Each structure stands twice: as structure tokens, then as C-alpha cells.
Amino acid sequence: MHLAHLRLRDFRNYARLDVDFGAGFHLLLGDNAQGKTNLLEAIYVLASLRSFRGVGSSQLVRAGQKAYFIGAGVTGRASHEVKMYWSHQERKLTLDGQPVRRLTDYYGTLRVVIFCTEDLQLIKGPAKARRRFLDLLLAQTHPYYLPLLQRYTRTLRARNALLKQPTPDNGTLQSFTKELIEAGEQLISLRKALIPKLSPLVRLAYRRIVNATEEFRMTYRPSVQRDFSVELTNSREKERQYKTTVVGPHRDELQLLIDERHAGQFASEGQKRSLAIALKTAQAEYLTGVHGSLPILLIDDVMGELDTHRRSAFFPLLSRVKAGHGQVFMTCTEENWPQDLAQDWHRWRVENGTVTAHPASLSS
């Protein structure tokens, strides 16, 4: 799978962009605030329908404009054309000229894994960031997970809105509770089943990066310990007090432990960076194992923040991309790029919202 063509209109600092990409390695060079990360963000939005920066769609619109457009040609086992338009008044998403009615019909058209500074939130950020990591991976690999998550989220919002009323209708509350339990128990089951498959991949990637005796362990801690129905009943008094649902998959935690200590609290900054890379490497490996092809890798300016040893953690993954004719987009400077694969890179100069092919090679 690779992105063959990208078309942007009024996206971030890009007024107009049309560029073709082949399979292989693409290096985006340019000064700060020229649009390198914005380009990766556009590709990520195409794949996941959200920004990895955690911002809303309105912030993706170019200053002074009212809407943005992203178009793409995707080549894999089949070729697809994607068009996405967003404004405050109108949102459109089409696949091969047809409106996308259900997100499950679209997810997987373009699969990407992003490596970026925001990944540190997976380690030291709130539990929500780690739940989102699990949810995205399951949505990309399990056909029923996304609609199930949407069903749970809609029911949770409706139930919380009811709990905020002075005197909630008991019959309606019971109906929402039943729906919440049915969807929630399935979410918990699917998340639990993922951990034994994902954890060894993270552990292997982490050992490869740190090359030390540190022991990594990942555990899934659902807020529902035994019976969801019973625990909701037992939490009714807390719900009246806080006017919200206090137990369920929306409060689950993914624990990341190094030598049996919580990484977010006790790990050094170097360990946190290493573990963030290991999590994303495992994500790419898991997607490859399920789908039989590598996702597109987006590597955003992280080489400059890593020492030589940690940079080398990317080599096995990049070697697999090279062998499998995958695709990588990386933003960095020449000095930060390992020279081993320099001759295989396509270089692009990014300047003030324009992207032009750079004829010189890194090895020169």
C-alpha cells in the first residue's frame, strides 16, 4: 500500500498542492514552520479522519479560509480515490466517487503509523491517550470494533445527559444501562484479547532499543473488575453525586511497566522516548501481521531528539519497508538521517506551503 497522489486545498499553510509519490522512502526537508509536519498531518487525517495533534477540524483550515479539501490516490491490492471536504456547514467523504455512509466501509483504505513528539503522551499522558491507542489499533484490525465503540460512546453520552437531570427517568436509565452493558462487555473482551498479542511485540522492540536488562510489561486494567451490571448498580450513589457514569470501558487503563514500576511516573525521559517508539513499532508490526502488508510510516522530526542508539531502533522496521516495497515519509535534517539508506531516498524541499522535488542525493 502506498499514497500515489496527494491533493490539498486550503489545508493548514497549503493553499494548493498537487504532488505524486511513488513507493519507497520520502524525505521532507525544510526550515521550521514551512509545512513539513502539515503534510504528514494531511496523510494521517486521510487515514484516521482526525489529526494526530489532537486538534479539531476547524484548526486545519488555512487562515482566512472557510473550508479545506484533501484528495488522494491510494495504490495497494486495489486502487482507490479518496476525497474529503470539511467546512462548518458541510462535511463530505467519498471513496471511489461514492459517499461513505459507514466508517467501517472506509477504515483501512489507507493505513498509517505516525512517529512524533506527541507519542510521549502515550507514556506520561492521561489514560485516555492509551485507550485511544488500543481503540485505533482494534478499529484497524477488527471489522466490528469501530461500530461497537461508536455504539458504546453514543449510549454513554445519552446516559450521562440523563444523569445530569434533576430527576432522571428510571425506565429510560435502565434502557441506556442495558445497552451500555451489552456494548461495554464486548469492548472489554476485545481489548483483553489484544494485549497478549501486542505485548510481546512491544517488549521485543523495547529490548532492541535500550539493549539492557530492563523488563517491560503491559497490563490491561478494566475499571469493570467482575460483573458490569452489578458494578453499575453498586455505583448508583456515586452516579447521583457526580452525575456521570463512573465505571465502564471509558475508564479503563493500559498499564506500562518497566521493572514493575509505572513508566509514566518513574521512567527517565530516555526510557519514555524508547517506550513510545517501541509502542509505535509494535503497532506497525501488528498491522503488518494482520493485513499482510506494511502500513505507511510517518516519522515527524524525531531523529534530532534521539541519540544514535535509539535512532538505530528504526533500522529493522525501515529494512522491512524497503524489502516489502512499502512507503515512508520522514521530516528531518540531513545531519540526522542515517546514511545507510541515503541513496534510496526521494528528497523533497518544503518551503512556505510548496513541495518540490530535490534533485540532490543525501550521499552527495
Solvent accessible surface area in square Angstrom, and as a share of the most:
residue,aa,sasa,rsa
1,M,46,0.20
2,H,35,0.16
3,L,0,0.00
4,A,30,0.23
5,H,55,0.25
6,L,0,0.00
7,R,90,0.33
8,L,0,0.00
9,R,39,0.14
10,D,32,0.16
11,F,0,0.00
12,R,53,0.19
13,N,51,0.26
14,Y,0,0.00
15,A,48,0.37
16,R,166,0.61
17,L,12,0.06
18,D,75,0.39
19,V,12,0.07
20,D,99,0.51
21,F,9,0.04
22,G,38,0.36
23,A,40,0.31
24,G,17,0.16
25,F,6,0.03
26,H,2,0.01
27,L,0,0.00
28,L,0,0.00
29,L,7,0.03
30,G,19,0.18
31,D,108,0.56
32,N,125,0.64
33,A,102,0.79
34,Q,42,0.19
35,G,5,0.05
36,K,20,0.09
37,T,31,0.18
38,N,20,0.10
39,L,0,0.00
40,L,0,0.00
41,E,0,0.00
42,A,0,0.00
43,I,0,0.00
44,Y,18,0.07
45,V,3,0.01
46,L,1,0.00
47,A,5,0.04
48,S,7,0.04
49,L,54,0.27
50,R,122,0.44
51,S,9,0.06
52,F,25,0.10
53,R,75,0.27
54,G,62,0.60
55,V,45,0.26
56,G,40,0.38
57,S,39,0.25
58,S,53,0.34
59,Q,105,0.47
60,L,4,0.02
61,V,21,0.12
62,R,70,0.26
63,A,95,0.74
64,G,82,0.78
65,Q,79,0.35
66,K,172,0.73
67,A,18,0.14
68,Y,7,0.03
69,F,35,0.15
70,I,0,0.00
71,G,4,0.04
72,A,6,0.05
73,G,19,0.18
74,V,4,0.03
75,T,48,0.28
76,G,36,0.34
77,R,214,0.78
78,A,57,0.44
79,S,83,0.53
80,H,60,0.27
81,E,87,0.39
82,V,2,0.01
83,K,86,0.37
84,M,14,0.06
85,Y,70,0.27
86,W,24,0.09
87,S,6,0.04
88,H,120,0.54
89,Q,160,0.71
90,E,75,0.34
91,R,151,0.55
92,K,111,0.47
93,L,29,0.15
94,T,29,0.17
95,L,32,0.16
96,D,71,0.37
97,G,56,0.53
98,Q,123,0.55
99,P,67,0.42
100,V,29,0.17
101,R,200,0.73
102,R,155,0.57
103,L,61,0.30
104,T,49,0.29
105,D,73,0.38
106,Y,1,0.01
107,Y,45,0.17
108,G,22,0.21
109,T,14,0.08
110,L,4,0.02
111,R,23,0.08
112,V,3,0.02
113,V,1,0.00
114,I,7,0.04
115,F,3,0.01
116,C,7,0.04
117,T,62,0.36
118,E,67,0.30
119,D,14,0.07
120,L,21,0.10
121,Q,84,0.38
122,L,17,0.08
123,I,6,0.03
124,K,91,0.38
125,G,12,0.12
126,P,90,0.57
127,A,27,0.21
128,K,115,0.49
129,A,22,0.17
130,R,24,0.09
131,R,39,0.14
132,R,94,0.34
133,F,12,0.05
134,L,1,0.01
135,D,20,0.10
136,L,35,0.17
137,L,0,0.00
138,L,9,0.04
139,A,13,0.10
140,Q,16,0.07
141,T,27,0.16
142,H,55,0.25
143,P,94,0.59
144,Y,153,0.58
145,Y,0,0.00
146,L,19,0.09
147,P,52,0.32
148,L,17,0.08
149,L,37,0.18
150,Q,59,0.26
151,R,65,0.24
152,Y,5,0.02
153,T,40,0.23
154,R,148,0.54
155,T,11,0.06
156,L,21,0.10
157,R,169,0.62
158,A,35,0.27
159,R,0,0.00
160,N,28,0.14
161,A,58,0.45
162,L,15,0.08
163,L,11,0.05
164,K,119,0.50
165,Q,86,0.38
166,P,129,0.81
167,T,118,0.68
168,P,48,0.30
169,D,81,0.42
170,N,87,0.45
171,G,48,0.46
172,T,54,0.32
173,L,11,0.06
174,Q,107,0.48
175,S,70,0.45
176,F,58,0.24
177,T,16,0.09
178,K,134,0.57
179,E,59,0.26
180,L,0,0.00
181,I,26,0.13
182,E,73,0.33
183,A,0,0.00
184,G,0,0.00
185,E,83,0.37
186,Q,87,0.39
187,L,0,0.00
188,I,15,0.08
189,S,65,0.42
190,L,39,0.19
191,R,5,0.02
192,K,104,0.44
193,A,52,0.41
194,L,3,0.01
195,I,15,0.08
196,P,91,0.57
197,K,117,0.50
198,L,0,0.00
199,S,8,0.05
200,P,62,0.39
201,L,55,0.27
202,V,0,0.00
203,R,70,0.25
204,L,107,0.53
205,A,3,0.03
206,Y,0,0.00
207,R,113,0.41
208,R,91,0.33
209,I,3,0.01
210,V,26,0.15
211,N,117,0.60
212,A,52,0.40
213,T,136,0.79
214,E,39,0.18
215,E,79,0.35
216,F,3,0.01
217,R,95,0.35
218,M,8,0.04
219,T,28,0.16
220,Y,25,0.10
221,R,118,0.43
222,P,16,0.10
223,S,34,0.22
224,V,11,0.06
225,Q,114,0.51
226,R,219,0.80
227,D,65,0.34
228,F,2,0.01
229,S,51,0.33
230,V,80,0.46
231,E,37,0.17
232,L,1,0.00
233,T,85,0.49
234,N,114,0.59
235,S,12,0.08
236,R,58,0.21
237,E,117,0.52
238,K,117,0.49
239,E,0,0.00
240,R,147,0.54
241,Q,125,0.56
242,Y,131,0.50
243,K,88,0.37
244,T,32,0.19
245,T,1,0.01
246,V,31,0.18
247,V,13,0.07
248,G,0,0.00
249,P,1,0.01
250,H,41,0.18
251,R,118,0.43
252,D,0,0.00
253,E,49,0.22
254,L,2,0.01
255,Q,31,0.14
256,L,9,0.04
257,L,8,0.04
258,I,11,0.06
259,D,75,0.39
260,E,108,0.49
261,R,131,0.48
262,H,71,0.32
263,A,1,0.01
264,G,28,0.27
265,Q,132,0.59
266,F,108,0.45
267,A,14,0.11
268,S,61,0.39
269,E,88,0.40
270,G,21,0.20
271,Q,37,0.16
272,K,19,0.08
273,R,69,0.25
274,S,0,0.00
275,L,0,0.00
276,A,5,0.04
277,I,15,0.08
278,A,0,0.00
279,L,1,0.01
280,K,15,0.06
281,T,5,0.03
282,A,0,0.00
283,Q,4,0.02
284,A,0,0.00
285,E,36,0.16
286,Y,29,0.11
287,L,0,0.00
288,T,14,0.08
289,G,67,0.65
290,V,70,0.40
291,H,49,0.22
292,G,57,0.55
293,S,30,0.19
294,L,18,0.09
295,P,1,0.00
296,I,0,0.00
297,L,0,0.00
298,L,0,0.00
299,I,0,0.00
300,D,13,0.07
301,D,63,0.33
302,V,14,0.08
303,M,1,0.00
304,G,44,0.43
305,E,77,0.35
306,L,12,0.06
307,D,73,0.38
308,T,107,0.62
309,H,83,0.37
310,R,52,0.19
311,R,56,0.21
312,S,40,0.26
313,A,6,0.05
314,F,2,0.01
315,F,69,0.29
316,P,49,0.31
317,L,2,0.01
318,L,1,0.00
319,S,58,0.37
320,R,103,0.38
321,V,1,0.01
322,K,93,0.39
323,A,83,0.64
324,G,48,0.46
325,H,149,0.67
326,G,4,0.04
327,Q,1,0.00
328,V,0,0.00
329,F,0,0.00
330,M,1,0.00
331,T,0,0.00
332,C,2,0.01
333,T,65,0.38
334,E,72,0.32
335,E,146,0.65
336,N,29,0.15
337,W,5,0.02
338,P,24,0.15
339,Q,97,0.43
340,D,100,0.52
341,L,29,0.15
342,A,2,0.02
343,Q,123,0.55
344,D,48,0.25
345,W,18,0.06
346,H,89,0.40
347,R,13,0.05
348,W,31,0.11
349,R,83,0.30
350,V,1,0.01
351,E,103,0.46
352,N,121,0.62
353,G,5,0.04
354,T,73,0.42
355,V,17,0.10
356,T,79,0.46
357,A,73,0.57
358,H,50,0.22
359,P,137,0.86
360,A,44,0.34
361,S,49,0.31
362,L,11,0.05
363,S,76,0.49
364,S,119,0.77
